[in-house]
Amino acid sequence: MDTSKIIPVVLGADLNCYHIARSFHERYGVRTAAFGRYAIGATKYTHIIDFTAVPDLDTPETAVKTLNDFAASHRDNVLIALGCTDDYVDLLSQNKAKIDPQYIVPYIDFDLMDRITHKEYFYDICKELDIPYPKTVIFREGDTLDGLPFDYPIIIKPSVSAPYWHHPFEGIKKVFIAKSRAEADEIIGKIYGAGYPEHLIIQDMIPGDDSHMYVMTAYCDRDSNVRMMCLGHVLLEEHTPKGRGNHCAILTEDNPELYERFRKFLEHVHYTGFANFDIKYDERDGSFRAFEINTRLGRSSYYVTAAGQNTAQWYVEDRVEKKDFDGCVYNKNEIYWRYIPDSVVYTYVKGALADRVRACVKEGRAFSSMRYPFDLKGNLKRRAFIFIHERRHIKKFRTYYHPEQNNT
């Protein structure tokens, strides 16, 4: 088929949007149409994205109308509808029947999405399949913290992320660390006081800095065959209150045991599309413990494309070209990916991991999300934005990252 007719149509305009657009442009030379409530720096001043601001895009009626209006004016194109964030992916999944059938909407049905993104259900599946996960207590509004089976400090986080961010409060974070019962009670009171309607997850805090974290990205085809898996060893994460846990530097690794473990999970639930798992290495017993599944490409998804497994190509070969399943590709290529300055990585990453980073840089196996040569050529505004963006991250790490505290 003529792949030049493909248009990825993305809801959201963050770094994930840029990763999607860059992957499609690298492989097929096509531009991405992106819609968001407002412009964001990561997708400004770019030659590969056509962005349109739609202030109330997060409402189903507006999002569906926006998509359908776009389809009506692009009848000769192949359209793939993609979401950058959990909210937009939920919206696409819930409204498949209302979205113009010209679109490929490569997401699982919402009933499955809703179940596996509730962390307590996710942990039930992990238990059934013998996949380690942190010691966990499901906390319901009105419960008490009496008799926890692990000591402080503890982790407190929402069971479901999407509704959590719709009930903001002063000091809101993706994940809280409570060092005492009094601190934990205060945090829980703020969360439920803001109107959050779901359960909370109370967990044993696994020791270790960012380099104990891993991300597993997988693609499952329209028949739920696992076609590709790529493991990333996280070097650094963001530590700002709202950005906490976002990966910003990764080395890819080969780990057959982990590939097999999470392949079984995906086949067990009959998954389709991209998924990624957050995992942490527990040095106390040598286990890799699963935290959650995200039912979309992650914010750090370009690490997969950089490793040679172009994310756009997996969508197109499966959903557009309808290529038959021919076994699973397990990534074995080692590359270094980042969207922060190397100086930050070298400041906080030490030892053997730092040596591997330097080897990747020396041997041409280092990749930056923002520094896409096609997008920088003659593009002074884009260059200026990237310069400012990277300097801001230097300041953010100085302010928020304290590895001696064993942040999780």
C-alpha positions, 0 to 999 in steps of 0.5 A, a space after each residue: 500500500 501507499 504508506 504516504 497516505 497514513 496520518 497519525 491523529 494524536 490526542 495530546 501534545 506532550 513529549 509522548 506526542 512528539 515521540 509518536 510523530 518522530 517514529 512515524 516521520 522517521 519510518 514513513 516520512 509522514 506528518 502527524 496531526 495533533 490536537 490538544 487543549 493548549 500548546 506544549 513546548 515539546 511539540 512547538 516549532 516542529 516540522 513534523 506535527 500539525 497542531 490544533 488547539 481545542 480547549 475542551 478536547 478532554 470532553 468525549 463529545 468534543 474529542 469525537 467531533 474533532 476526530 470525525 471532522 478531521 476524517 471527513 476532510 481526509 477521506 483519501 487517507 489512512 487514519 490512526 487515532 492515538 492518545 498520549 495520556 491515560 485520559 485520552 486513551 480511555 476516551 478513545 477506548 470508550 468511544 470506539 463506536 462513535 468514532 468514524 470507522 475510517 480510523 484505526 483505533 488500536 486499543 483494547 475494549 474499555 472493560 478490559 482496560 478499566 480492569 487491568 489499570 485498577 492496580 488491585 486487579 492487576 496485582 490479582 493477575 500477577 499473583 495468579 501468574 506468579 509475577 512478583 509485586 510489592 507487598 500491598 494493602 488495598 485501602 478504601 475510604 474509611 479504612 485505617 492503617 492499623 496492622 500494616 504487614 510492613 514498616 514505614 516508610 510506605 508508598 501511597 498512590 492512587 489505584 487508578 490514575 485518571 480520576 486522581 488527577 481530576 481531583 487536585 489538591 495542594 501538594 498533589 503528587 503522583 506518588 507519596 512517601 510517608 515516613 510515619 503513621 501521622 504523615 500517612 493519615 494526613 496524605 490520605 485525608 487530603 486525597 479523599 478530602 479532594 473527592 478522589 473516588 477510588 481505592 488507594 494503594 499502600 505499599 512496602 517501599 522497595 529501597 533503591 534509587 532510580 537505577 533500580 527501575 525498569 520499563 517493559 514495552 510490548 506490542 500485541 497484534 489484532 489477534 493478541 499475539 505478542 509481536 515485540 518486547 523491549 526492556 529498558 533499564 531506567 537510569 534517571 526519572 523526574 522528581 518534580 511533584 507532578 512529573 515524578 516517575 517519568 523516565 528521562 534516561 534509559 539503557 536497553 537490556 536483554 532479559 529473557 526471563 522478564 520477557 517471558 514473564 510479561 509475555 504470559 501476562 499479555 497473552 493471559 488477558 488477550 491484550 492488543 496494542 502497545 502496553 508498558 509495565 513499570 518494574 523495580 528491582 528489589 535488591 533485598 531478594 533479587 526479584 523484579 517487582 511489577 508496579 503497574 501496566 499502562 495501556 498505551 505507549 509510555 512517555 519514554 516510548 522513543 527508547 523503543 524506536 531508538 533500539 531498532 523497534 520503530 513503534 510506528 512500524 508495528 502499528 502499520 504492519 499489523 493494523 494497516 498492512 495486515 501482515 501475518 504473525 511471524 513470532 515475537 521479536 525480543 529486543 537485544 540491542 543496547 542503546 542509550 536514550 535520554 531527553 535530558 542533558 548528558 551532564 545530568 546523567 553523568 552527575 547522578 549515574 555512576 559505576 558500571 551503568 555510567 561506563 555503559 552510557 559512555 560506551 554507547 555515546 562513543 560507539 554511536 548508540 546514543 539517542 536524544 528525543 528532542 534532537 531530531 536532525 530533520 526537525 533542527 535543520 534551519 529551525 532556530 526556534 526549535 533549537 532555542 526551545 531545546 536549549 532552554 528545556 535542557 537547562 531547566 532540567 539541570 535546575 530541576 534535578 538540583 532542586 528535587 533529586 536527592 538519591 541518598 534518600 532512596 527515592 522510589 
